[in-house]
């Protein structure tokens, strides 16, 4: 039996209809005369995000790093949440690739406070790095897929723009925020100068992201994408999957959110595990290990022996992610396995 895989929504696999779209996609050389399917995806994504244009890239990390490279110069400083993806899960790329240092603020809840951001702004002083970019994340991965309220996003953006900083929105899971909040993507994106969107998470494409913004930004971004090796050839086969995901997979994310809430409620009833169903905004559930005799890695390994895969996120915390590859049957397998592990 195939494992019930709750490690990430990146484990999703293309359905038959998506594979058919990939196989029949009209393609060209995107580096030379251009690829027609890539153009269709970029136009559709830009319209959905409310931006002038978009660029197709292989991954969410590359999309974020293209933005960082386009907005900053070596010696600049970016401001982001303490556990933001750009500083926690991108292998130090901001410093390694762009010579940019990060000012991190905030705590485990994944939220930024506008006044804390204001306090981080550097004075114009030769001894200080210039504050250049504010990075936001929607939804916030480390904090459990929480949705930062629109009012706070607007306030944070206002602080940054008042100080002359650009605002980049890491919107890898922005589609989840759109479905959870009922607020259109373009509304969220009015508060950002650039935004990334990932197709290979809950939207279920095998690979690919876009980075979007106005034409002045995109002109710089194209150069950074080239330097990072992200400009592909007959990429229409990949873009077709991403386009299918954007057109057919956004609204079904509500199913993942409902399953995640149920997962939190069911696991919270297992002795030794702690959850907060009210904190589950989207498709990520953080589960604490209260049994002092076990840590997260031990529990994850034991669940794996029962055919359930999950990712440790710290010494006493597990992350469960719902997606189109898991449903009620997999949830029941998870609950049975958790009971065996924690009560055995």
LOLUMSE-482647 format. One line per field, with one value per residue: residue in one letter; y, x, z of N, C-alpha, C in turn; residue number from 1; chain. Coordinates in steps of 0.02 Angstrom, whole numbers. Layout:
# LOLUMSE-482647
residu: A; ...
n.north: Y; ...
n.east: X; ...
n.up: Z; ...
ca.north: Y; ...
ca.east: X; ...
ca.up: Z; ...
c.north: Y; ...
c.east: X; ...
c.up: Z; ...
num: NUM; ...
chaine: A; ...
END
This chain:
# LOLUMSE-482647
residu: X; X; X; X; X; X; X; X; X; X; X; X; X; X; X; X; X; X; X; X; X; X; X; X; X; X; X; X; X; X; X; X; X; X; X; X; X; X; X; X; X; X; X; X; X; X; X; X; X; X; X; X; X; X; X; X; X; X; X; X; X; X; X; X; X; X; X; X; X; X; X; X; X; X; X; X; X; X; X; X; X; X; X; X; X; X; X; X; X; X; X; X; X; X; X; X; X; X; X; X; X; X; X; X; X; X; X; X; X; X; X; X; X; X; X; X; X; X; X; X; X; X; X; X; X; X; X; X; X; X; X; X; X; X; X; X; X; X; X; X; X; X; X; X; X; X; X; X; X; X; X; X; X; X; X; X; X; X; X; X; X; X; X; X; X; X; X; X; X; X; X; X; X; X; X; X; X; X; X; X; X; X; X; X; X; X; X; X; X; X; X; X; X; X; X; X; X; X; X; X; X; X; X; X; X; X; X; X; X; X; X; X; X; X; X; X; X; X; X; X; X; X; X; X; X; X; X; X; X; X; X; X; X; X; X; X; X; X; X; X; X; X; X; X; X; X; X; X; X; X; X; X; X; X; X; X; X; X; X; X; X; X; X; X; X; X; X; X; X; X; X; X; X; X; X; X; X; X; X; X; X; X; X; X; X; X; X; X; X; X; X; X; X; X; X; X; X; X; X; X; X; X; X; X; X; X; X; X; X; X; X; X; X; X; X; X; X; X; X; X; X; X; X; X; X; X; X; X; X; X; X; X; X; X; X; X; X; X; X; X; X; X; X; X
n.north: -60; 111; 241; 352; 511; 647; 743; 858; 973; 972; 845; 809; 737; 740; 733; 634; 720; 835; 785; 757; 886; 931; 846; 882; 1013; 1165; 1212; 1306; 1377; 1452; 1539; 1589; 1623; 1621; 1536; 1481; 1427; 1453; 1593; 1607; 1557; 1650; 1768; 1738; 1712; 1836; 1916; 1857; 1886; 2022; 2100; 2182; 2098; 1932; 1807; 1644; 1520; 1386; 1354; 1393; 1446; 1497; 1596; 1685; 1721; 1779; 1894; 1954; 1978; 2067; 2179; 2223; 2270; 2216; 2223; 2285; 2280; 2169; 2159; 2044; 1921; 1827; 1686; 1675; 1606; 1647; 1670; 1562; 1439; 1438; 1411; 1510; 1595; 1731; 1802; 1728; 1731; 1865; 1953; 2011; 2058; 2001; 2068; 2007; 1991; 1969; 1827; 1656; 1653; 1694; 1823; 1994; 2149; 2311; 2423; 2369; 2339; 2468; 2514; 2443; 2502; 2567; 2707; 2839; 2818; 2803; 2694; 2597; 2466; 2497; 2495; 2405; 2319; 2246; 2091; 1992; 1854; 1742; 1609; 1587; 1478; 1416; 1453; 1378; 1387; 1504; 1643; 1804; 1946; 2055; 2190; 2205; 2171; 2278; 2384; 2353; 2360; 2495; 2556; 2515; 2571; 2706; 2729; 2711; 2581; 2433; 2309; 2139; 1999; 1840; 1729; 1591; 1499; 1577; 1556; 1474; 1565; 1652; 1571; 1538; 1662; 1727; 1838; 1915; 1872; 1979; 2086; 2063; 2078; 2211; 2272; 2241; 2253; 2157; 1985; 1813; 1654; 1488; 1337; 1204; 1158; 1154; 1171; 1073; 1051; 977; 1051; 1218; 1399; 1571; 1738; 1898; 2068; 2245; 2314; 2376; 2314; 2181; 2188; 2196; 2077; 1978; 1974; 1929; 1804; 1742; 1739; 1650; 1534; 1503; 1520; 1434; 1311; 1224; 1250; 1247; 1126; 1107; 1227; 1210; 1121; 1200; 1302; 1230; 1197; 1325; 1360; 1259; 1212; 1296; 1327; 1203; 1194; 1223; 1102; 1041; 1127; 1104; 969; 979; 1049; 953; 853; 915; 920; 783; 728; 803; 742; 631; 555; 635; 712; 879; 1002; 1149; 1179; 1299; 1378; 1333; 1389; 1359; 1234; 1173; 1092; 1108; 1004; 975; 885; 816; 714; 682; 583; 561; 630; 741; 685; 550; 512; 538; 444; 326; 335; 325; 189; 136; 169; 304; 463; 604; 769; 821; 975; 1052; 1011; 964; 965; 927; 935; 927; 915; 942; 892; 864; 733; 661; 602; 567; 430; 418; 502; 429; 321; 387; 431; 309; 258; 355; 336; 206; 227; 325; 271; 146
n.east: 42; 27; 114; 31; 51; 92; 189; 212; 130; 197; 215; 117; 45; 32; -128; -223; -284; -206; -83; -114; -133; -2; 63; 9; 40; 74; 232; 387; 552; 590; 691; 735; 636; 527; 405; 245; 151; 208; 200; 60; 34; 108; 39; -90; -64; -12; -126; -212; -145; -147; -47; 74; 150; 228; 352; 402; 475; 581; 561; 495; 589; 683; 603; 584; 719; 753; 676; 737; 865; 834; 786; 885; 1056; 1227; 1272; 1156; 1010; 879; 716; 626; 508; 549; 552; 538; 522; 619; 731; 746; 729; 800; 932; 1027; 1032; 1010; 1119; 1226; 1206; 1173; 1235; 1168; 1109; 1004; 877; 789; 630; 499; 398; 353; 225; 223; 194; 218; 248; 194; 253; 367; 436; 455; 543; 655; 708; 848; 953; 1009; 1166; 1339; 1394; 1298; 1201; 1100; 924; 824; 724; 568; 511; 370; 263; 142; 36; 104; 232; 314; 241; 129; 43; -31; -139; -97; -186; -272; -276; -164; -62; -75; -41; 93; 151; 129; 216; 339; 341; 328; 453; 530; 561; 555; 425; 414; 313; 311; 222; 202; 105; -6; -128; -196; -220; -306; -419; -452; -481; -567; -531; -480; -334; -272; -306; -235; -109; -96; -28; 103; 259; 318; 280; 281; 220; 179; 157; 174; 136; -4; -82; -45; 36; 180; 298; 365; 349; 295; 359; 304; 268; 288; 337; 463; 521; 519; 609; 733; 722; 722; 856; 917; 855; 911; 1046; 1037; 1008; 877; 799; 711; 700; 602; 489; 354; 287; 297; 240; 111; 56; 59; -28; -147; -164; -186; -305; -395; -378; -384; -502; -531; -445; -509; -557; -442; -416; -525; -504; -384; -422; -506; -410; -329; -420; -444; -314; -283; -354; -284; -190; -44; -19; -34; -141; -206; -350; -414; -312; -284; -279; -270; -200; -105; -50; 11; 79; 105; 220; 184; 220; 350; 444; 470; 527; 503; 565; 574; 438; 395; 470; 417; 283; 308; 340; 217; 165; 138; 185; 271; 329; 458; 465; 562; 617; 508; 392; 280; 243; 98; 30; -106; -173; -207; -174; -207; -342; -498; -481; -342; -327; -392; -305; -193; -238; -262; -131; -65; -127; -84; 55; 69; 2; 49
n.up: 0; -41; 46; 162; 132; 215; 218; 138; 25; -92; -140; -224; -373; -552; -629; -748; -842; -829; -871; -1003; -1051; -1040; -1131; -1254; -1272; -1357; -1410; -1406; -1427; -1284; -1253; -1372; -1496; -1416; -1313; -1345; -1253; -1130; -1135; -1130; -1001; -922; -950; -903; -767; -726; -744; -650; -533; -538; -594; -704; -782; -793; -754; -796; -696; -632; -493; -327; -239; -330; -389; -282; -260; -381; -369; -256; -308; -409; -342; -254; -209; -185; -13; 30; 139; 184; 257; 352; 414; 559; 539; 402; 237; 144; 219; 303; 236; 115; 100; 133; 24; -4; 48; -8; -149; -181; -96; 10; 169; 305; 405; 535; 612; 736; 792; 835; 783; 654; 614; 567; 645; 608; 672; 729; 613; 565; 663; 628; 517; 435; 473; 362; 347; 343; 406; 411; 332; 189; 208; 101; 53; 93; 140; 129; 176; 118; 115; 284; 302; 408; 521; 511; 399; 414; 380; 350; 399; 284; 317; 398; 309; 220; 306; 338; 210; 188; 282; 230; 98; 126; 177; 66; 28; -73; -90; -75; -103; -48; -115; -122; -74; -99; -163; -74; 29; -37; -60; 73; 130; 44; -24; -172; -269; -335; -255; -134; -191; -227; -128; -141; -229; -304; -333; -294; -353; -327; -418; -393; -269; -172; -286; -373; -489; -573; -570; -556; -547; -542; -556; -528; -579; -616; -778; -771; -660; -708; -813; -749; -678; -776; -814; -695; -684; -798; -758; -653; -717; -749; -862; -977; -1111; -1217; -1130; -1125; -1104; -968; -925; -968; -876; -761; -802; -816; -682; -625; -686; -648; -518; -407; -328; -270; -166; -49; -2; 47; 154; 238; 269; 337; 453; 512; 532; 628; 735; 758; 786; 895; 994; 1026; 1152; 1214; 1104; 1040; 977; 893; 832; 795; 751; 627; 474; 340; 243; 323; 467; 627; 748; 915; 1021; 1168; 1250; 1350; 1337; 1206; 1051; 909; 794; 830; 843; 712; 640; 693; 651; 516; 505; 510; 390; 369; 323; 383; 424; 532; 621; 701; 869; 946; 871; 741; 566; 471; 311; 208; 49; -128; -142; -29; 71; 155; 184; 200; 308; 409; 417; 465; 593; 658; 656; 734; 858; 887; 897; 998; 1106; 1116
ca.north: 0; 173; 278; 412; 559; 713; 784; 922; 975; 965; 776; 799; 713; 763; 689; 617; 779; 879; 753; 766; 956; 935; 809; 913; 1084; 1197; 1236; 1337; 1390; 1513; 1585; 1618; 1658; 1619; 1477; 1507; 1406; 1493; 1659; 1603; 1551; 1713; 1817; 1718; 1722; 1908; 1941; 1832; 1922; 2094; 2131; 2197; 2040; 1879; 1765; 1574; 1495; 1317; 1340; 1449; 1476; 1539; 1655; 1732; 1745; 1827; 1958; 1985; 2002; 2124; 2237; 2241; 2268; 2191; 2270; 2306; 2239; 2157; 2148; 1991; 1888; 1786; 1619; 1680; 1557; 1674; 1669; 1499; 1378; 1448; 1395; 1570; 1620; 1804; 1823; 1693; 1752; 1936; 1994; 2047; 2032; 2000; 2089; 1966; 2012; 1931; 1765; 1593; 1659; 1711; 1890; 2053; 2208; 2369; 2467; 2336; 2349; 2538; 2520; 2411; 2541; 2595; 2777; 2850; 2826; 2764; 2633; 2552; 2444; 2528; 2455; 2409; 2276; 2211; 2028; 1964; 1784; 1728; 1598; 1580; 1406; 1395; 1466; 1332; 1407; 1557; 1697; 1871; 1986; 2105; 2255; 2206; 2173; 2347; 2426; 2337; 2389; 2567; 2574; 2506; 2618; 2771; 2733; 2701; 2511; 2392; 2256; 2075; 1951; 1769; 1702; 1520; 1472; 1632; 1530; 1451; 1624; 1677; 1528; 1541; 1728; 1753; 1900; 1900; 1878; 2046; 2132; 2053; 2098; 2283; 2294; 2217; 2274; 2095; 1929; 1746; 1607; 1420; 1292; 1135; 1141; 1131; 1173; 1006; 1043; 944; 1097; 1284; 1457; 1634; 1799; 1948; 2137; 2290; 2301; 2397; 2259; 2122; 2196; 2174; 2008; 1934; 1967; 1886; 1737; 1716; 1724; 1591; 1476; 1487; 1532; 1367; 1306; 1205; 1247; 1246; 1065; 1121; 1283; 1185; 1093; 1257; 1336; 1187; 1205; 1390; 1363; 1207; 1184; 1345; 1322; 1140; 1200; 1223; 1033; 1031; 1165; 1069; 908; 999; 1065; 889; 821; 946; 899; 712; 716; 835; 696; 576; 572; 650; 759; 941; 1042; 1205; 1182; 1368; 1408; 1304; 1434; 1332; 1162; 1152; 1082; 1097; 961; 973; 822; 829; 657; 701; 526; 557; 693; 741; 638; 483; 501; 535; 379; 274; 341; 298; 116; 119; 191; 374; 506; 670; 805; 858; 1047; 1068; 952; 940; 986; 893; 970; 888; 956; 909; 907; 823; 663; 629; 614; 540; 365; 429; 531; 375; 283; 429; 431; 242; 253; 398; 303; 150; 252; 363; 230; 80
ca.east: 0; 66; 109; -9; 106; 72; 248; 207; 89; 240; 217; 61; 64; -13; -183; -223; -300; -148; -32; -136; -117; 70; 83; -16; 55; 111; 295; 440; 611; 572; 749; 744; 576; 475; 362; 176; 116; 237; 170; -9; 37; 130; -15; -144; -41; -8; -194; -239; -110; -157; 18; 84; 178; 256; 404; 399; 539; 573; 545; 477; 650; 711; 561; 602; 787; 750; 652; 789; 918; 811; 773; 940; 1126; 1268; 1277; 1090; 978; 808; 681; 577; 488; 604; 552; 518; 552; 677; 790; 749; 728; 829; 1003; 1069; 1041; 1011; 1188; 1271; 1197; 1162; 1272; 1118; 1099; 934; 854; 730; 591; 438; 404; 328; 159; 231; 169; 260; 214; 217; 297; 432; 470; 476; 601; 712; 733; 914; 964; 1056; 1227; 1389; 1410; 1240; 1178; 1036; 863; 804; 669; 528; 485; 312; 250; 71; 31; 169; 246; 337; 189; 73; -3; -77; -152; -90; -245; -260; -263; -94; -20; -77; -3; 164; 170; 131; 278; 395; 340; 341; 525; 563; 578; 511; 391; 406; 268; 321; 154; 204; 39; -55; -193; -228; -245; -363; -477; -470; -505; -615; -504; -446; -261; -252; -313; -175; -48; -90; 16; 171; 287; 330; 249; 292; 165; 203; 108; 189; 114; -73; -112; -36; 79; 242; 355; 357; 324; 303; 375; 265; 276; 281; 387; 529; 546; 530; 670; 788; 711; 743; 929; 933; 835; 961; 1107; 1025; 994; 806; 764; 711; 689; 533; 459; 281; 261; 290; 193; 43; 33; 47; -88; -202; -173; -215; -373; -439; -362; -384; -560; -531; -404; -554; -561; -382; -422; -573; -473; -334; -456; -526; -349; -309; -467; -435; -250; -284; -385; -237; -147; 26; -15; -69; -156; -252; -388; -431; -254; -276; -311; -268; -189; -48; -66; 68; 61; 156; 231; 183; 251; 421; 488; 479; 534; 469; 597; 556; 368; 391; 497; 369; 227; 331; 336; 146; 145; 117; 244; 260; 393; 473; 479; 588; 625; 446; 337; 271; 201; 56; 3; -157; -166; -251; -152; -231; -413; -524; -451; -274; -334; -407; -242; -151; -263; -248; -59; -48; -149; -39; 121; 69; -27; 80
ca.up: 0; -44; 109; 168; 134; 240; 227; 103; -35; -150; -163; -270; -440; -605; -648; -819; -882; -829; -913; -1072; -1069; -1050; -1191; -1315; -1270; -1412; -1380; -1446; -1386; -1247; -1251; -1438; -1520; -1365; -1310; -1342; -1193; -1076; -1139; -1105; -928; -892; -957; -858; -698; -714; -737; -587; -480; -545; -610; -775; -817; -751; -783; -775; -670; -610; -423; -284; -214; -383; -397; -229; -269; -437; -342; -214; -351; -448; -300; -210; -230; -129; 43; 52; 190; 179; 319; 344; 475; 585; 509; 332; 193; 110; 262; 340; 195; 49; 102; 137; -44; -7; 57; -53; -219; -192; -48; 49; 236; 325; 471; 548; 670; 746; 829; 808; 752; 583; 599; 573; 672; 569; 711; 734; 549; 563; 707; 596; 460; 449; 456; 308; 385; 307; 442; 411; 267; 173; 205; 31; 33; 143; 114; 163; 156; 122; 187; 316; 307; 474; 570; 502; 346; 435; 334; 379; 378; 232; 348; 420; 248; 195; 352; 328; 146; 195; 317; 184; 43; 155; 186; 2; 17; -114; -53; -111; -71; -61; -120; -142; -61; -101; -183; -13; 63; -76; -46; 144; 148; -4; -52; -234; -269; -356; -197; -94; -227; -232; -75; -155; -294; -340; -299; -322; -346; -342; -446; -377; -201; -171; -353; -400; -548; -554; -562; -584; -513; -578; -520; -564; -560; -673; -830; -748; -618; -749; -853; -705; -659; -832; -811; -638; -703; -843; -720; -611; -759; -745; -925; -1005; -1184; -1233; -1064; -1130; -1075; -896; -916; -979; -812; -717; -826; -797; -609; -611; -712; -624; -453; -353; -283; -234; -106; 9; 23; 87; 215; 281; 293; 386; 516; 541; 554; 692; 787; 773; 818; 961; 1042; 1040; 1209; 1198; 1047; 1053; 918; 901; 769; 777; 719; 560; 426; 271; 235; 362; 538; 670; 803; 967; 1056; 1239; 1283; 1359; 1322; 1134; 1015; 844; 748; 851; 825; 638; 618; 712; 605; 452; 508; 500; 323; 369; 318; 410; 428; 594; 614; 767; 912; 976; 829; 676; 518; 427; 257; 167; -22; -169; -138; 32; 84; 217; 198; 226; 375; 455; 427; 508; 662; 686; 668; 790; 919; 901; 916; 1061; 1160; 1117
c.north: 62; 211; 336; 469; 629; 760; 853; 917; 974; 894; 760; 777; 732; 710; 677; 678; 828; 850; 760; 837; 965; 904; 845; 988; 1107; 1228; 1269; 1345; 1456; 1563; 1619; 1656; 1659; 1556; 1500; 1487; 1441; 1563; 1659; 1598; 1617; 1766; 1801; 1730; 1796; 1938; 1920; 1870; 1998; 2132; 2139; 2137; 1990; 1840; 1695; 1552; 1425; 1309; 1403; 1484; 1521; 1602; 1707; 1762; 1791; 1895; 1992; 2014; 2063; 2187; 2263; 2243; 2243; 2245; 2296; 2259; 2231; 2145; 2095; 1962; 1838; 1718; 1620; 1629; 1583; 1672; 1603; 1439; 1387; 1448; 1456; 1604; 1696; 1830; 1793; 1720; 1827; 1981; 2036; 2016; 2041; 2024; 2051; 1988; 1969; 1865; 1706; 1599; 1681; 1781; 1943; 2110; 2270; 2415; 2436; 2344; 2421; 2548; 2489; 2451; 2574; 2670; 2783; 2869; 2779; 2698; 2580; 2529; 2478; 2478; 2461; 2372; 2246; 2149; 2003; 1893; 1768; 1664; 1585; 1506; 1386; 1402; 1422; 1354; 1461; 1611; 1763; 1914; 2040; 2173; 2261; 2209; 2245; 2393; 2415; 2367; 2464; 2592; 2569; 2559; 2690; 2783; 2722; 2630; 2480; 2338; 2195; 2029; 1880; 1736; 1630; 1487; 1527; 1607; 1503; 1510; 1653; 1637; 1535; 1608; 1753; 1818; 1883; 1910; 1949; 2097; 2125; 2086; 2173; 2310; 2269; 2240; 2214; 2039; 1864; 1703; 1539; 1376; 1220; 1116; 1119; 1131; 1112; 998; 1011; 991; 1166; 1336; 1515; 1687; 1855; 2018; 2182; 2280; 2322; 2343; 2199; 2127; 2176; 2101; 1959; 1922; 1921; 1814; 1705; 1695; 1662; 1528; 1456; 1500; 1468; 1368; 1287; 1195; 1245; 1183; 1073; 1176; 1260; 1155; 1149; 1294; 1296; 1195; 1271; 1393; 1315; 1188; 1234; 1332; 1257; 1142; 1202; 1153; 1018; 1066; 1130; 1006; 925; 1015; 1000; 852; 849; 924; 827; 698; 748; 792; 637; 595; 583; 696; 821; 980; 1100; 1212; 1253; 1403; 1381; 1347; 1401; 1257; 1135; 1148; 1068; 1059; 957; 904; 837; 773; 670; 644; 520; 627; 686; 690; 567; 466; 496; 468; 323; 276; 312; 222; 92; 147; 262; 418; 576; 703; 837; 931; 1071; 1007; 923; 960; 950; 936; 920; 935; 915; 934; 858; 749; 627; 649; 583; 472; 373; 460; 476; 332; 322; 425; 364; 235; 294; 367; 245; 174; 284; 322; 162; 73
c.east: 44; 59; 60; 40; 81; 132; 241; 158; 131; 243; 159; 86; 10; -66; -180; -237; -242; -92; -49; -121; -43; 92; 64; 0; 93; 174; 339; 501; 601; 629; 758; 680; 520; 433; 290; 139; 143; 207; 99; -10; 56; 76; -72; -125; -38; -78; -224; -209; -119; -93; 26; 109; 206; 307; 398; 469; 527; 546; 526; 538; 681; 669; 578; 671; 793; 727; 704; 845; 899; 803; 833; 1007; 1168; 1278; 1211; 1064; 904; 780; 629; 560; 542; 609; 528; 555; 617; 740; 799; 759; 757; 905; 1049; 1079; 1046; 1082; 1235; 1267; 1200; 1200; 1227; 1113; 1026; 926; 789; 697; 529; 452; 372; 262; 163; 211; 224; 218; 239; 264; 365; 471; 495; 540; 663; 743; 799; 916; 1011; 1123; 1279; 1405; 1355; 1224; 1112; 979; 834; 739; 634; 499; 428; 300; 176; 55; 100; 180; 262; 282; 128; 21; -51; -82; -144; -149; -226; -243; -190; -46; -18; -37; 73; 190; 175; 194; 337; 397; 352; 416; 565; 586; 530; 481; 385; 362; 286; 252; 153; 136; -14; -124; -231; -257; -306; -426; -500; -503; -562; -593; -465; -370; -239; -258; -254; -115; -43; -41; 88; 194; 306; 299; 268; 231; 190; 145; 117; 174; 41; -107; -95; 4; 145; 300; 333; 326; 326; 326; 344; 278; 266; 340; 457; 561; 563; 592; 731; 783; 732; 818; 949; 913; 885; 1024; 1099; 1009; 921; 766; 768; 692; 616; 494; 383; 250; 251; 239; 121; 14; 17; -17; -151; -217; -207; -288; -421; -430; -367; -441; -559; -486; -446; -561; -501; -387; -470; -542; -420; -366; -479; -466; -327; -355; -455; -369; -247; -315; -341; -192; -74; 36; -57; -79; -201; -292; -405; -373; -243; -315; -318; -254; -130; -69; -2; 45; 119; 160; 235; 214; 326; 469; 503; 491; 502; 499; 578; 484; 360; 415; 448; 308; 246; 328; 265; 120; 119; 179; 226; 328; 402; 489; 502; 588; 560; 384; 338; 227; 164; 26; -47; -152; -208; -232; -174; -304; -434; -493; -381; -277; -349; -345; -196; -174; -250; -174; -38; -69; -103; 29; 119; 42; 8; 136
c.up: 0; 21; 105; 181; 152; 248; 197; 46; -99; -177; -210; -339; -491; -620; -724; -863; -885; -874; -987; -1095; -1080; -1116; -1255; -1318; -1332; -1382; -1432; -1402; -1349; -1244; -1318; -1459; -1469; -1369; -1300; -1278; -1131; -1076; -1112; -1029; -896; -895; -908; -785; -680; -704; -670; -527; -483; -560; -685; -814; -767; -790; -754; -754; -642; -540; -385; -256; -268; -393; -344; -240; -330; -412; -300; -256; -391; -406; -262; -246; -171; -76; 68; 107; 175; 249; 307; 412; 496; 552; 436; 289; 162; 153; 300; 296; 125; 51; 103; 70; -48; 1; 6; -125; -228; -144; -5; 118; 256; 396; 485; 613; 676; 779; 795; 771; 679; 565; 607; 601; 635; 607; 723; 669; 544; 605; 677; 540; 478; 433; 397; 339; 355; 340; 439; 339; 251; 174; 135; 15; 94; 109; 158; 138; 169; 83; 217; 332; 378; 527; 561; 452; 365; 382; 371; 354; 329; 263; 372; 361; 222; 240; 344; 263; 151; 230; 268; 130; 67; 163; 122; -11; -33; -69; -98; -71; -94; -58; -143; -132; -59; -120; -122; 26; 29; -59; 26; 162; 105; -36; -115; -230; -286; -300; -150; -126; -238; -180; -83; -224; -337; -299; -334; -310; -369; -366; -423; -305; -206; -239; -395; -464; -527; -540; -584; -539; -561; -529; -561; -537; -621; -721; -809; -704; -661; -792; -812; -689; -714; -830; -753; -654; -749; -805; -676; -651; -762; -808; -966; -1079; -1199; -1167; -1065; -1101; -1000; -883; -925; -914; -764; -737; -808; -722; -592; -631; -677; -550; -395; -304; -243; -172; -43; 39; 68; 154; 264; 310; 346; 453; 551; 568; 622; 748; 807; 809; 887; 1014; 1059; 1098; 1188; 1140; 1063; 988; 938; 837; 748; 742; 649; 511; 358; 273; 275; 436; 576; 732; 853; 998; 1130; 1280; 1289; 1344; 1248; 1106; 947; 796; 765; 831; 749; 612; 635; 668; 537; 449; 498; 433; 320; 371; 341; 421; 497; 579; 682; 811; 939; 936; 763; 632; 475; 375; 217; 95; -62; -170; -75; 42; 149; 235; 228; 296; 426; 468; 474; 581; 694; 702; 728; 856; 937; 926; 985; 1120; 1167; 1168
num: 1; 2; 3; 4; 5; 6; 7; 8; 9; 10; 11; 12; 13; 14; 15; 16; 17; 18; 19; 20; 21; 22; 23; 24; 25; 26; 27; 28; 29; 30; 31; 32; 33; 34; 35; 36; 37; 38; 39; 40; 41; 42; 43; 44; 45; 46; 47; 48; 49; 50; 51; 52; 53; 54; 55; 56; 57; 58; 59; 60; 61; 62; 63; 64; 65; 66; 67; 68; 69; 70; 71; 72; 73; 74; 75; 76; 77; 78; 79; 80; 81; 82; 83; 84; 85; 86; 87; 88; 89; 90; 91; 92; 93; 94; 95; 96; 97; 98; 99; 100; 101; 102; 103; 104; 105; 106; 107; 108; 109; 110; 111; 112; 113; 114; 115; 116; 117; 118; 119; 120; 121; 122; 123; 124; 125; 126; 127; 128; 129; 130; 131; 132; 133; 134; 135; 136; 137; 138; 139; 140; 141; 142; 143; 144; 145; 146; 147; 148; 149; 150; 151; 152; 153; 154; 155; 156; 157; 158; 159; 160; 161; 162; 163; 164; 165; 166; 167; 168; 169; 170; 171; 172; 173; 174; 175; 176; 177; 178; 179; 180; 181; 182; 183; 184; 185; 186; 187; 188; 189; 190; 191; 192; 193; 194; 195; 196; 197; 198; 199; 200; 201; 202; 203; 204; 205; 206; 207; 208; 209; 210; 211; 212; 213; 214; 215; 216; 217; 218; 219; 220; 221; 222; 223; 224; 225; 226; 227; 228; 229; 230; 231; 232; 233; 234; 235; 236; 237; 238; 239; 240; 241; 242; 243; 244; 245; 246; 247; 248; 249; 250; 251; 252; 253; 254; 255; 256; 257; 258; 259; 260; 261; 262; 263; 264; 265; 266; 267; 268; 269; 270; 271; 272; 273; 274; 275; 276; 277; 278; 279; 280; 281; 282; 283; 284; 285; 286; 287; 288; 289; 290; 291; 292; 293; 294; 295; 296; 297; 298; 299; 300; 301; 302; 303; 304; 305; 306; 307; 308; 309; 310; 311; 312; 313; 314; 315; 316; 317; 318; 319; 320; 321; 322; 323; 324; 325; 326; 327; 328; 329; 330; 331; 332; 333; 334; 335; 336; 337; 338; 339; 340; 341; 342; 343; 344
chaine: A; A; A; A; A; A; A; A; A; A; A; A; A; A; A; A; A; A; A; A; A; A; A; A; A; A; A; A; A; A; A; A; A; A; A; A; A; A; A; A; A; A; A; A; A; A; A; A; A; A; A; A; A; A; A; A; A; A; A; A; A; A; A; A; A; A; A; A; A; A; A; A; A; A; A; A; A; A; A; A; A; A; A; A; A; A; A; A; A; A; A; A; A; A; A; A; A; A; A; A; A; A; A; A; A; A; A; A; A; A; A; A; A; A; A; A; A; A; A; A; A; A; A; A; A; A; A; A; A; A; A; A; A; A; A; A; A; A; A; A; A; A; A; A; A; A; A; A; A; A; A; A; A; A; A; A; A; A; A; A; A; A; A; A; A; A; A; A; A; A; A; A; A; A; A; A; A; A; A; A; A; A; A; A; A; A; A; A; A; A; A; A; A; A; A; A; A; A; A; A; A; A; A; A; A; A; A; A; A; A; A; A; A; A; A; A; A; A; A; A; A; A; A; A; A; A; A; A; A; A; A; A; A; A; A; A; A; A; A; A; A; A; A; A; A; A; A; A; A; A; A; A; A; A; A; A; A; A; A; A; A; A; A; A; A; A; A; A; A; A; A; A; A; A; A; A; A; A; A; A; A; A; A; A; A; A; A; A; A; A; A; A; A; A; A; A; A; A; A; A; A; A; A; A; A; A; A; A; A; A; A; A; A; A; A; A; A; A; A; A; A; A; A; A; A; A; A; A; A; A; A; A; A; A; A; A; A; A; A; A; A; A; A; A
END
